[in-house]
Amino acid sequence: MKDRAIKMRSLKKSILTKKGTVLQLNMKETVPFLPNN
């Protein structure tokens, strides 16, 4: 289901803006956290 994947992605992005460092620890991606993003 593409819709579900997109929703999860946008949900992660919205959470990332609120507590990025905490979310990044849970994510398996190796993208560095950018506070000004």
CYANA upper distance limits for C-alpha pairs under 8 A (distance plus 0.5 A):
  1 MET  CA      5 ALA  CA      7.08
  2 LYS  CA      6 ILE  CA      6.66
  3 ASP  CA      7 LYS  CA      6.67
  4 ARG  CA      8 MET  CA      6.70
  5 ALA  CA      9 ARG  CA      6.65
  6 ILE  CA     10 SER  CA      6.68
  7 LYS  CA     11 LEU  CA      6.45
  8 MET  CA     12 LYS  CA      6.60
  9 ARG  CA     13 LYS  CA      6.78
 10 SER  CA     14 SER  CA      6.69
 11 LEU  CA     15 ILE  CA      6.74
 12 LYS  CA     16 LEU  CA      6.39
 12 LYS  CA     23 LEU  CA      8.38
 13 LYS  CA     17 THR  CA      6.94
 14 SER  CA     18 LYS  CA      7.36
 15 ILE  CA     19 LYS  CA      6.66
 15 ILE  CA     20 GLY  CA      7.45
 15 ILE  CA     23 LEU  CA      7.74
 16 LEU  CA     20 GLY  CA      4.56
 16 LEU  CA     21 THR  CA      8.13
 16 LEU  CA     23 LEU  CA      6.57
 16 LEU  CA     24 GLN  CA      8.15
 19 LYS  CA     23 LEU  CA      6.86
 20 GLY  CA     24 GLN  CA      6.49
 20 GLY  CA     33 PHE  CA      7.31
 20 GLY  CA     35 PRO  CA      8.31
 21 THR  CA     25 LEU  CA      6.99
 21 THR  CA     33 PHE  CA      7.07
 22 VAL  CA     26 ASN  CA      7.41
 23 LEU  CA     27 MET  CA      6.78
 24 GLN  CA     28 LYS  CA      8.17
 24 GLN  CA     29 GLU  CA      8.20
 24 GLN  CA     33 PHE  CA      7.67
